[in-house]
Amino acid sequence: MAPQPIENKFKESPYIEQIMVVGADRKFTGALIVPNFKNLEDWCKRRGLEFTSHEQVIRYHPVVELFKQAVDKYNQFFNHIDQVKKFALLPQEWTVAGGELTPTLKLKRKVITNKYEADIERIYS
């Protein structure tokens, strides 16, 4: 599984700011997704959903459903084995200062994997 083509396709969604495909050694493909919170906030307002914090909004059932629909939409471009089966929404954008990105804005996969190990384990539990 090559993660970059999957990640690049999923980032076409106006609601996905960042994504990292996980699960190279697992039974299925998963993903860590950082929403585009600006677009997500607008989406919530149009639906009358209160947007008080990133941590709160990513737990709303309608928001999770929105991302399930996005995942389903972009999965159709990939073989069954490469399709994202489960994902975790994260409340914080990855940054160079946070250590998750290189100065050229590439994902530091090991750092992200270590930092979000609990979220990854929940995908596979």
N, CA, C and O atoms as CSV, one atom per row, in Angstrom:
chain,resi,resn,atom,element,x,y,z
A,1,MET,N,N,0.842,-1.180,0.000
A,1,MET,CA,C,0.000,0.000,0.000
A,1,MET,C,C,0.887,1.244,0.000
A,1,MET,O,O,1.713,1.419,0.896
A,2,ALA,N,N,0.721,2.085,-0.979
A,2,ALA,CA,C,1.421,3.371,-1.029
A,2,ALA,C,C,0.476,4.432,-0.465
A,2,ALA,O,O,-0.567,4.697,-1.061
A,3,PRO,N,N,0.817,5.042,0.670
A,3,PRO,CA,C,-0.131,5.955,1.309
A,3,PRO,C,C,-0.330,7.286,0.587
A,3,PRO,O,O,-1.420,7.854,0.651
A,4,GLN,N,N,0.690,7.797,-0.094
A,4,GLN,CA,C,0.576,9.142,-0.668
A,4,GLN,C,C,-0.558,9.307,-1.671
A,4,GLN,O,O,-1.286,10.296,-1.583
A,5,PRO,N,N,-0.749,8.394,-2.621
A,5,PRO,CA,C,-1.875,8.587,-3.553
A,5,PRO,C,C,-3.232,8.622,-2.836
A,5,PRO,O,O,-4.121,9.389,-3.208
A,6,ILE,N,N,-3.376,7.791,-1.815
A,6,ILE,CA,C,-4.622,7.767,-1.045
A,6,ILE,C,C,-4.790,9.095,-0.310
A,6,ILE,O,O,-5.857,9.708,-0.356
A,7,GLU,N,N,-3.737,9.531,0.363
A,7,GLU,CA,C,-3.788,10.778,1.121
A,7,GLU,C,C,-4.070,11.968,0.209
A,7,GLU,O,O,-4.881,12.831,0.543
A,8,ASN,N,N,-3.409,12.013,-0.930
A,8,ASN,CA,C,-3.604,13.136,-1.857
A,8,ASN,C,C,-5.033,13.186,-2.372
A,8,ASN,O,O,-5.606,14.269,-2.497
A,9,LYS,N,N,-5.616,12.032,-2.673
A,9,LYS,CA,C,-6.991,11.984,-3.164
A,9,LYS,C,C,-7.966,12.459,-2.084
A,9,LYS,O,O,-8.875,13.241,-2.362
A,10,PHE,N,N,-7.773,11.985,-0.861
A,10,PHE,CA,C,-8.671,12.351,0.233
A,10,PHE,C,C,-8.592,13.841,0.547
A,10,PHE,O,O,-9.585,14.436,0.966
A,11,LYS,N,N,-7.424,14.452,0.350
A,11,LYS,CA,C,-7.270,15.886,0.636
A,11,LYS,C,C,-8.025,16.757,-0.369
A,11,LYS,O,O,-8.083,17.975,-0.205
A,12,GLU,N,N,-8.599,16.149,-1.400
A,12,GLU,CA,C,-9.463,16.896,-2.314
A,12,GLU,C,C,-10.758,17.320,-1.614
A,12,GLU,O,O,-11.426,18.256,-2.053
A,13,SER,N,N,-11.107,16.633,-0.534
A,13,SER,CA,C,-12.307,16.991,0.224
A,13,SER,C,C,-12.099,18.339,0.897
A,13,SER,O,O,-11.044,18.581,1.483
A,14,PRO,N,N,-13.095,19.222,0.819
A,14,PRO,CA,C,-12.972,20.518,1.499
A,14,PRO,C,C,-12.964,20.383,3.023
A,14,PRO,O,O,-12.671,21.348,3.730
A,15,TYR,N,N,-13.281,19.198,3.526
A,15,TYR,CA,C,-13.355,18.993,4.971
A,15,TYR,C,C,-12.127,18.297,5.541
A,15,TYR,O,O,-12.003,18.172,6.759
A,16,ILE,N,N,-11.215,17.840,4.682
A,16,ILE,CA,C,-10.012,17.152,5.150
A,16,ILE,C,C,-8.797,18.044,4.911
A,16,ILE,O,O,-8.410,18.305,3.772
A,17,GLU,N,N,-8.210,18.502,6.008
A,17,GLU,CA,C,-7.015,19.346,5.938
A,17,GLU,C,C,-5.761,18.488,5.832
A,17,GLU,O,O,-4.888,18.737,5.001
A,18,GLN,N,N,-5.688,17.470,6.692
A,18,GLN,CA,C,-4.521,16.590,6.715
A,18,GLN,C,C,-4.997,15.163,6.946
A,18,GLN,O,O,-6.017,14.928,7.593
A,19,ILE,N,N,-4.236,14.214,6.402
A,19,ILE,CA,C,-4.580,12.806,6.579
A,19,ILE,C,C,-3.297,11.990,6.537
A,19,ILE,O,O,-2.376,12.289,5.776
A,20,MET,N,N,-3.255,10.960,7.363
A,20,MET,CA,C,-2.161,10.007,7.300
A,20,MET,C,C,-2.746,8.605,7.330
A,20,MET,O,O,-3.440,8.226,8.273
A,21,VAL,N,N,-2.457,7.846,6.288
A,21,VAL,CA,C,-2.907,6.466,6.192
A,21,VAL,C,C,-2.055,5.624,7.130
A,21,VAL,O,O,-0.834,5.777,7.182
A,22,VAL,N,N,-2.705,4.740,7.867
A,22,VAL,CA,C,-2.015,3.841,8.795
A,22,VAL,C,C,-2.438,2.409,8.495
A,22,VAL,O,O,-3.419,2.168,7.792
A,23,GLY,N,N,-1.680,1.467,9.042
A,23,GLY,CA,C,-2.097,0.073,8.950
A,23,GLY,C,C,-1.281,-0.787,8.029
A,23,GLY,O,O,-1.760,-1.822,7.565
A,24,ALA,N,N,-0.048,-0.384,7.748
A,24,ALA,CA,C,0.806,-1.184,6.852
A,24,ALA,C,C,0.954,-2.617,7.352
A,24,ALA,O,O,1.018,-3.542,6.543
A,25,ASP,N,N,1.009,-2.819,8.662
A,25,ASP,CA,C,1.189,-4.169,9.222
A,25,ASP,C,C,-0.115,-4.716,9.801
A,25,ASP,O,O,-0.100,-5.660,10.591
A,26,ARG,N,N,-1.230,-4.129,9.411
A,26,ARG,CA,C,-2.519,-4.504,10.014
A,26,ARG,C,C,-3.428,-5.185,8.992
A,26,ARG,O,O,-3.100,-5.300,7.811
A,27,LYS,N,N,-4.589,-5.634,9.492
A,27,LYS,CA,C,-5.541,-6.358,8.642
A,27,LYS,C,C,-6.232,-5.460,7.628
A,27,LYS,O,O,-6.675,-5.939,6.584
A,28,PHE,N,N,-6.334,-4.159,7.916
A,28,PHE,CA,C,-7.009,-3.249,6.999
A,28,PHE,C,C,-6.376,-1.868,7.086
A,28,PHE,O,O,-5.588,-1.582,7.988
A,29,THR,N,N,-6.736,-1.024,6.138
A,29,THR,CA,C,-6.211,0.336,6.064
A,29,THR,C,C,-7.052,1.260,6.940
A,29,THR,O,O,-8.281,1.240,6.893
A,30,GLY,N,N,-6.367,2.058,7.727
A,30,GLY,CA,C,-7.030,3.062,8.550
A,30,GLY,C,C,-6.431,4.424,8.236
A,30,GLY,O,O,-5.512,4.533,7.425
A,31,ALA,N,N,-6.954,5.461,8.881
A,31,ALA,CA,C,-6.429,6.807,8.638
A,31,ALA,C,C,-6.649,7.699,9.848
A,31,ALA,O,O,-7.655,7.608,10.551
A,32,LEU,N,N,-5.675,8.558,10.059
A,32,LEU,CA,C,-5.818,9.665,11.004
A,32,LEU,C,C,-6.185,10.873,10.165
A,32,LEU,O,O,-5.499,11.179,9.190
A,33,ILE,N,N,-7.255,11.565,10.526
A,33,ILE,CA,C,-7.738,12.698,9.731
A,33,ILE,C,C,-7.827,13.942,10.611
A,33,ILE,O,O,-8.424,13.926,11.687
A,34,VAL,N,N,-7.213,15.021,10.119
A,34,VAL,CA,C,-7.364,16.331,10.747
A,34,VAL,C,C,-8.331,17.115,9.868
A,34,VAL,O,O,-8.030,17.393,8.707
A,35,PRO,N,N,-9.495,17.472,10.416
A,35,PRO,CA,C,-10.469,18.222,9.617
A,35,PRO,C,C,-9.971,19.626,9.256
A,35,PRO,O,O,-9.106,20.192,9.924
A,36,ASN,N,N,-10.540,20.161,8.186
A,36,ASN,CA,C,-10.378,21.581,7.879
A,36,ASN,C,C,-11.421,22.268,8.758
A,36,ASN,O,O,-12.601,22.324,8.412
A,37,PHE,N,N,-10.972,22.788,9.894
A,37,PHE,CA,C,-11.915,23.290,10.893
A,37,PHE,C,C,-12.665,24.537,10.441
A,37,PHE,O,O,-13.786,24.771,10.893
A,38,LYS,N,N,-12.084,25.328,9.576
A,38,LYS,CA,C,-12.787,26.512,9.036
A,38,LYS,C,C,-14.017,26.054,8.247
A,38,LYS,O,O,-15.128,26.525,8.488
A,39,ASN,N,N,-13.805,25.130,7.302
A,39,ASN,CA,C,-14.921,24.620,6.505
A,39,ASN,C,C,-15.909,23.827,7.358
A,39,ASN,O,O,-17.118,23.885,7.135
A,40,LEU,N,N,-15.389,23.089,8.332
A,40,LEU,CA,C,-16.261,22.306,9.202
A,40,LEU,C,C,-17.125,23.215,10.076
A,40,LEU,O,O,-18.294,22.922,10.324
A,41,GLU,N,N,-16.546,24.308,10.533
A,41,GLU,CA,C,-17.311,25.272,11.338
A,41,GLU,C,C,-18.457,25.855,10.511
A,41,GLU,O,O,-19.578,25.973,11.006
A,42,ASP,N,N,-18.185,26.218,9.263
A,42,ASP,CA,C,-19.241,26.726,8.374
A,42,ASP,C,C,-20.329,25.679,8.174
A,42,ASP,O,O,-21.518,25.998,8.204
A,43,TRP,N,N,-19.918,24.422,7.970
A,43,TRP,CA,C,-20.857,23.319,7.771
A,43,TRP,C,C,-21.754,23.169,9.008
A,43,TRP,O,O,-22.968,23.003,8.890
A,44,CYS,N,N,-21.140,23.231,10.184
A,44,CYS,CA,C,-21.903,23.107,11.438
A,44,CYS,C,C,-22.906,24.248,11.597
A,44,CYS,O,O,-24.057,24.028,11.974
A,45,LYS,N,N,-22.462,25.456,11.308
A,45,LYS,CA,C,-23.354,26.622,11.441
A,45,LYS,C,C,-24.570,26.488,10.533
A,45,LYS,O,O,-25.687,26.813,10.936
A,46,ARG,N,N,-24.357,26.009,9.307
A,46,ARG,CA,C,-25.473,25.837,8.368
A,46,ARG,C,C,-26.480,24.808,8.875
A,46,ARG,O,O,-27.643,24.821,8.473
A,47,ARG,N,N,-26.031,23.920,9.754
A,47,ARG,CA,C,-26.907,22.883,10.283
A,47,ARG,C,C,-27.357,23.159,11.720
A,47,ARG,O,O,-28.021,22.326,12.337
A,48,GLY,N,N,-27.000,24.311,12.239
A,48,GLY,CA,C,-27.410,24.667,13.585
A,48,GLY,C,C,-26.686,23.901,14.678
A,48,GLY,O,O,-27.186,23.798,15.799
A,49,LEU,N,N,-25.515,23.364,14.366
A,49,LEU,CA,C,-24.719,22.647,15.364
A,49,LEU,C,C,-23.769,23.623,16.043
A,49,LEU,O,O,-23.096,24.413,15.382
A,50,GLU,N,N,-23.723,23.560,17.354
A,50,GLU,CA,C,-22.846,24.442,18.119
A,50,GLU,C,C,-21.384,24.028,17.915
A,50,GLU,O,O,-21.047,22.845,17.955
A,51,PHE,N,N,-20.538,25.018,17.699
A,51,PHE,CA,C,-19.120,24.759,17.464
A,51,PHE,C,C,-18.336,25.492,18.546
A,51,PHE,O,O,-17.986,26.661,18.387
A,52,THR,N,N,-18.060,24.787,19.662
A,52,THR,CA,C,-17.355,25.451,20.760
A,52,THR,C,C,-15.876,25.099,20.811
A,52,THR,O,O,-15.058,25.925,21.215
A,53,SER,N,N,-15.524,23.884,20.407
A,53,SER,CA,C,-14.114,23.477,20.397
A,53,SER,C,C,-13.909,22.380,19.366
A,53,SER,O,O,-14.850,21.692,18.970
A,54,HIS,N,N,-12.671,22.232,18.942
A,54,HIS,CA,C,-12.343,21.160,17.990
A,54,HIS,C,C,-12.607,19.801,18.625
A,54,HIS,O,O,-13.140,18.900,17.976
A,55,GLU,N,N,-12.233,19.654,19.898
A,55,GLU,CA,C,-12.420,18.373,20.588
A,55,GLU,C,C,-13.896,17.982,20.628
A,55,GLU,O,O,-14.241,16.810,20.480
A,56,GLN,N,N,-14.762,18.975,20.830
A,56,GLN,CA,C,-16.194,18.698,20.921
A,56,GLN,C,C,-16.781,18.356,19.551
A,56,GLN,O,O,-17.520,17.382,19.411
A,57,VAL,N,N,-16.450,19.153,18.557
A,57,VAL,CA,C,-17.113,19.015,17.257
A,57,VAL,C,C,-16.787,17.683,16.574
A,57,VAL,O,O,-17.634,17.137,15.868
A,58,ILE,N,N,-15.576,17.152,16.773
A,58,ILE,CA,C,-15.228,15.891,16.106
A,58,ILE,C,C,-15.934,14.687,16.720
A,58,ILE,O,O,-15.836,13.575,16.201
A,59,ARG,N,N,-16.647,14.907,17.825
A,59,ARG,CA,C,-17.399,13.819,18.454
A,59,ARG,C,C,-18.885,13.849,18.070
A,59,ARG,O,O,-19.614,12.896,18.347
A,60,TYR,N,N,-19.329,14.924,17.443
A,60,TYR,CA,C,-20.726,15.006,17.016
A,60,TYR,C,C,-21.022,13.911,15.991
A,60,TYR,O,O,-20.263,13.706,15.044
A,61,HIS,N,N,-22.134,13.220,16.198
A,61,HIS,CA,C,-22.516,12.158,15.261
A,61,HIS,C,C,-22.649,12.678,13.815
A,61,HIS,O,O,-22.151,12.022,12.900
A,62,PRO,N,N,-23.304,13.835,13.576
A,62,PRO,CA,C,-23.409,14.316,12.188
A,62,PRO,C,C,-22.041,14.621,11.561
A,62,PRO,O,O,-21.865,14.458,10.353
A,63,VAL,N,N,-21.089,15.056,12.364
A,63,VAL,CA,C,-19.747,15.350,11.848
A,63,VAL,C,C,-19.031,14.048,11.478
A,63,VAL,O,O,-18.401,13.956,10.424
A,64,VAL,N,N,-19.132,13.053,12.346
A,64,VAL,CA,C,-18.532,11.737,12.042
A,64,VAL,C,C,-19.153,11.182,10.767
A,64,VAL,O,O,-18.447,10.626,9.925
A,65,GLU,N,N,-20.462,11.329,10.618
A,65,GLU,CA,C,-21.152,10.858,9.408
A,65,GLU,C,C,-20.662,11.604,8.157
A,65,GLU,O,O,-20.489,11.000,7.098
A,66,LEU,N,N,-20.443,12.906,8.286
A,66,LEU,CA,C,-19.905,13.690,7.167
A,66,LEU,C,C,-18.576,13.101,6.697
A,66,LEU,O,O,-18.338,12.978,5.496
A,67,PHE,N,N,-17.718,12.739,7.641
A,67,PHE,CA,C,-16.416,12.179,7.282
A,67,PHE,C,C,-16.538,10.757,6.753
A,67,PHE,O,O,-15.760,10.350,5.891
A,68,LYS,N,N,-17.509,9.995,7.262
A,68,LYS,CA,C,-17.757,8.655,6.707
A,68,LYS,C,C,-18.150,8.776,5.235
A,68,LYS,O,O,-17.697,7.993,4.400
A,69,GLN,N,N,-18.993,9.758,4.922
A,69,GLN,CA,C,-19.408,9.969,3.525
A,69,GLN,C,C,-18.212,10.368,2.659
A,69,GLN,O,O,-18.085,9.903,1.526
A,70,ALA,N,N,-17.338,11.224,3.184
A,70,ALA,CA,C,-16.145,11.631,2.435
A,70,ALA,C,C,-15.243,10.429,2.194
A,70,ALA,O,O,-14.726,10.248,1.091
A,71,VAL,N,N,-15.052,9.612,3.219
A,71,VAL,CA,C,-14.224,8.407,3.079
A,71,VAL,C,C,-14.819,7.484,2.023
A,71,VAL,O,O,-14.100,6.967,1.167
A,72,ASP,N,N,-16.131,7.277,2.082
A,72,ASP,CA,C,-16.794,6.419,1.088
A,72,ASP,C,C,-16.617,6.983,-0.323
A,72,ASP,O,O,-16.371,6.235,-1.269
A,73,LYS,N,N,-16.741,8.287,-0.458
A,73,LYS,CA,C,-16.619,8.935,-1.771
A,73,LYS,C,C,-15.233,8.712,-2.377
A,73,LYS,O,O,-15.114,8.363,-3.551
A,74,TYR,N,N,-14.199,8.913,-1.582
A,74,TYR,CA,C,-12.840,8.812,-2.116
A,74,TYR,C,C,-12.320,7.380,-2.159
A,74,TYR,O,O,-11.400,7.086,-2.922
A,75,ASN,N,N,-12.887,6.486,-1.361
A,75,ASN,CA,C,-12.490,5.077,-1.405
A,75,ASN,C,C,-12.753,4.453,-2.768
A,75,ASN,O,O,-12.049,3.530,-3.177
A,76,GLN,N,N,-13.763,4.951,-3.471
A,76,GLN,CA,C,-14.131,4.337,-4.754
A,76,GLN,C,C,-12.994,4.411,-5.788
A,76,GLN,O,O,-13.022,3.695,-6.789
A,77,PHE,N,N,-12.008,5.263,-5.550
A,77,PHE,CA,C,-10.899,5.403,-6.487
A,77,PHE,C,C,-9.788,4.375,-6.243
A,77,PHE,O,O,-8.790,4.355,-6.964
A,78,PHE,N,N,-9.963,3.523,-5.227
A,78,PHE,CA,C,-8.897,2.602,-4.847
A,78,PHE,C,C,-9.379,1.165,-4.778
A,78,PHE,O,O,-10.569,0.899,-4.608
A,79,ASN,N,N,-8.423,0.232,-4.914
A,79,ASN,CA,C,-8.721,-1.186,-4.755
A,79,ASN,C,C,-9.254,-1.425,-3.354
A,79,ASN,O,O,-8.953,-0.680,-2.422
A,80,HIS,N,N,-10.052,-2.477,-3.222
A,80,HIS,CA,C,-10.663,-2.799,-1.933
A,80,HIS,C,C,-9.625,-2.852,-0.814
A,80,HIS,O,O,-9.864,-2.348,0.284
A,81,ILE,N,N,-8.493,-3.454,-1.088
A,81,ILE,CA,C,-7.458,-3.626,-0.055
A,81,ILE,C,C,-6.860,-2.292,0.401
A,81,ILE,O,O,-6.408,-2.177,1.540
A,82,ASP,N,N,-6.854,-1.286,-0.473
A,82,ASP,CA,C,-6.280,0.016,-0.141
A,82,ASP,C,C,-7.301,0.992,0.439
A,82,ASP,O,O,-6.929,2.076,0.887
A,83,GLN,N,N,-8.564,0.626,0.436
A,83,GLN,CA,C,-9.605,1.533,0.915
A,83,GLN,C,C,-9.533,1.709,2.438
A,83,GLN,O,O,-9.268,0.760,3.177
A,84,VAL,N,N,-9.773,2.930,2.878
A,84,VAL,CA,C,-9.780,3.243,4.307
A,84,VAL,C,C,-11.049,2.653,4.914
A,84,VAL,O,O,-12.160,3.016,4.528
A,85,LYS,N,N,-10.873,1.745,5.864
A,85,LYS,CA,C,-12.026,1.087,6.492
A,85,LYS,C,C,-12.480,1.831,7.747
A,85,LYS,O,O,-13.678,1.954,7.998
A,86,LYS,N,N,-11.525,2.325,8.532
A,86,LYS,CA,C,-11.850,3.060,9.757
A,86,LYS,C,C,-10.907,4.247,9.865
A,86,LYS,O,O,-9.817,4.251,9.292
A,87,PHE,N,N,-11.348,5.257,10.614
A,87,PHE,CA,C,-10.525,6.459,10.762
A,87,PHE,C,C,-10.745,7.063,12.131
A,87,PHE,O,O,-11.719,6.759,12.821
A,88,ALA,N,N,-9.815,7.929,12.507
A,88,ALA,CA,C,-9.944,8.714,13.736
A,88,ALA,C,C,-9.820,10.180,13.358
A,88,ALA,O,O,-8.919,10.567,12.615
A,89,LEU,N,N,-10.735,10.991,13.878
A,89,LEU,CA,C,-10.660,12.443,13.679
A,89,LEU,C,C,-9.829,13.037,14.807
A,89,LEU,O,O,-10.015,12.699,15.976
A,90,LEU,N,N,-8.921,13.915,14.448
A,90,LEU,CA,C,-8.024,14.522,15.432
A,90,LEU,C,C,-8.338,16.006,15.591
A,90,LEU,O,O,-8.691,16.672,14.618
A,91,PRO,N,N,-8.213,16.530,16.813
A,91,PRO,CA,C,-8.617,17.913,17.075
A,91,PRO,C,C,-7.564,18.969,16.773
A,91,PRO,O,O,-7.842,20.165,16.867
A,92,GLN,N,N,-6.364,18.545,16.414
A,92,GLN,CA,C,-5.280,19.514,16.266
A,92,GLN,C,C,-4.523,19.294,14.965
A,92,GLN,O,O,-4.196,18.164,14.602
A,93,GLU,N,N,-4.251,20.394,14.269
A,93,GLU,CA,C,-3.506,20.340,13.018
A,93,GLU,C,C,-2.044,19.991,13.282
A,93,GLU,O,O,-1.469,20.396,14.293
A,94,TRP,N,N,-1.455,19.236,12.364
A,94,TRP,CA,C,-0.035,18.905,12.461
A,94,TRP,C,C,0.785,20.084,11.949
A,94,TRP,O,O,0.455,20.696,10.933
A,95,THR,N,N,1.858,20.390,12.672
A,95,THR,CA,C,2.680,21.546,12.329
A,95,THR,C,C,4.169,21.206,12.413
A,95,THR,O,O,4.560,20.184,12.977
A,96,VAL,N,N,4.986,22.090,11.837
A,96,VAL,CA,C,6.438,21.970,11.960
A,96,VAL,C,C,6.808,22.163,13.431
A,96,VAL,O,O,7.602,21.401,13.983
A,97,ALA,N,N,6.227,23.189,14.061
A,97,ALA,CA,C,6.522,23.494,15.469
A,97,ALA,C,C,6.125,22.338,16.389
A,97,ALA,O,O,6.792,22.076,17.391
A,98,GLY,N,N,5.039,21.653,16.043
A,98,GLY,CA,C,4.581,20.516,16.841
A,98,GLY,C,C,5.404,19.259,16.616
A,98,GLY,O,O,5.263,18.276,17.343
A,99,GLY,N,N,6.271,19.296,15.598
A,99,GLY,CA,C,7.149,18.170,15.320
A,99,GLY,C,C,6.582,17.128,14.374
A,99,GLY,O,O,7.250,16.141,14.066
A,100,GLU,N,N,5.343,17.338,13.904
A,100,GLU,CA,C,4.717,16.324,13.039
A,100,GLU,C,C,5.052,16.515,11.559
A,100,GLU,O,O,4.881,15.596,10.758
A,101,LEU,N,N,5.532,17.712,11.196
A,101,LEU,CA,C,5.858,18.005,9.798
A,101,LEU,C,C,7.322,18.417,9.660
A,101,LEU,O,O,7.904,19.006,10.571
A,102,THR,N,N,7.899,18.101,8.516
A,102,THR,CA,C,9.242,18.575,8.205
A,102,THR,C,C,9.137,20.043,7.781
A,102,THR,O,O,8.032,20.533,7.549
A,103,PRO,N,N,10.275,20.757,7.675
A,103,PRO,CA,C,10.218,22.142,7.191
A,103,PRO,C,C,9.607,22.269,5.791
A,103,PRO,O,O,9.119,23.339,5.426
A,104,THR,N,N,9.631,21.185,5.004
A,104,THR,CA,C,9.006,21.213,3.672
A,104,THR,C,C,7.558,20.692,3.727
A,104,THR,O,O,6.951,20.404,2.695
A,105,LEU,N,N,7.022,20.579,4.947
A,105,LEU,CA,C,5.621,20.214,5.211
A,105,LEU,C,C,5.272,18.772,4.851
A,105,LEU,O,O,4.115,18.465,4.563
A,106,LYS,N,N,6.261,17.898,4.868
A,106,LYS,CA,C,5.997,16.465,4.690
A,106,LYS,C,C,5.686,15.861,6.064
A,106,LYS,O,O,6.189,16.316,7.092
A,107,LEU,N,N,4.851,14.834,6.051
A,107,LEU,CA,C,4.491,14.169,7.303
A,107,LEU,C,C,5.686,13.432,7.885
A,107,LEU,O,O,6.406,12.737,7.168
A,108,LYS,N,N,5.891,13.587,9.180
A,108,LYS,CA,C,6.860,12.761,9.904
A,108,LYS,C,C,6.056,11.578,10.440
A,108,LYS,O,O,5.518,11.629,11.547
A,109,ARG,N,N,5.983,10.520,9.645
A,109,ARG,CA,C,5.100,9.391,9.933
A,109,ARG,C,C,5.389,8.731,11.279
A,109,ARG,O,O,4.462,8.397,12.018
A,110,LYS,N,N,6.664,8.543,11.599
A,110,LYS,CA,C,7.003,7.901,12.885
A,110,LYS,C,C,6.559,8.770,14.059
A,110,LYS,O,O,6.018,8.261,15.040
A,111,VAL,N,N,6.788,10.074,13.960
A,111,VAL,CA,C,6.394,10.988,15.034
A,111,VAL,C,C,4.880,10.958,15.222
A,111,VAL,O,O,4.390,10.853,16.347
A,112,ILE,N,N,4.147,11.050,14.123
A,112,ILE,CA,C,2.678,11.049,14.197
A,112,ILE,C,C,2.177,9.711,14.738
A,112,ILE,O,O,1.269,9.671,15.568
A,113,THR,N,N,2.773,8.622,14.264
A,113,THR,CA,C,2.383,7.288,14.738
A,113,THR,C,C,2.589,7.168,16.243
A,113,THR,O,O,1.725,6.653,16.952
A,114,ASN,N,N,3.728,7.640,16.728
A,114,ASN,CA,C,4.004,7.568,18.169
A,114,ASN,C,C,3.076,8.486,18.964
A,114,ASN,O,O,2.552,8.096,20.007
A,115,LYS,N,N,2.878,9.701,18.464
A,115,LYS,CA,C,2.080,10.701,19.173
A,115,LYS,C,C,0.602,10.294,19.264
A,115,LYS,O,O,-0.067,10.584,20.255
A,116,TYR,N,N,0.106,9.624,18.227
A,116,TYR,CA,C,-1.313,9.263,18.164
A,116,TYR,C,C,-1.519,7.750,18.247
A,116,TYR,O,O,-2.461,7.203,17.673
A,117,GLU,N,N,-0.622,7.093,18.971
A,117,GLU,CA,C,-0.673,5.638,19.108
A,117,GLU,C,C,-2.022,5.169,19.677
A,117,GLU,O,O,-2.572,4.164,19.226
A,118,ALA,N,N,-2.543,5.891,20.655
A,118,ALA,CA,C,-3.827,5.500,21.263
A,118,ALA,C,C,-4.967,5.585,20.247
A,118,ALA,O,O,-5.842,4.720,20.210
A,119,ASP,N,N,-4.946,6.639,19.421
A,119,ASP,CA,C,-5.987,6.786,18.395
A,119,ASP,C,C,-5.883,5.651,17.364
A,119,ASP,O,O,-6.896,5.109,16.922
A,120,ILE,N,N,-4.660,5.305,16.994
A,120,ILE,CA,C,-4.450,4.229,16.032
A,120,ILE,C,C,-4.940,2.910,16.623
A,120,ILE,O,O,-5.585,2.120,15.934
A,121,GLU,N,N,-4.636,2.674,17.892
A,121,GLU,CA,C,-5.081,1.435,18.544
A,121,GLU,C,C,-6.608,1.363,18.589
A,121,GLU,O,O,-7.180,0.283,18.448
A,122,ARG,N,N,-7.278,2.519,18.788
A,122,ARG,CA,C,-8.753,2.525,18.783
A,122,ARG,C,C,-9.302,2.157,17.401
A,122,ARG,O,O,-10.342,1.505,17.303
A,123,ILE,N,N,-8.609,2.570,16.330
A,123,ILE,CA,C,-9.037,2.199,14.979
A,123,ILE,C,C,-9.040,0.683,14.834
A,123,ILE,O,O,-9.927,0.117,14.196
A,124,TYR,N,N,-8.052,0.031,15.424
A,124,TYR,CA,C,-7.889,-1.417,15.249
A,124,TYR,C,C,-8.438,-2.257,16.383
A,124,TYR,O,O,-8.273,-3.477,16.373
A,125,SER,N,N,-9.086,-1.641,17.364
A,125,SER,CA,C,-9.623,-2.425,18.486
A,125,SER,C,C,-11.001,-2.972,18.154
A,125,SER,O,O,-11.608,-3.656,18.978
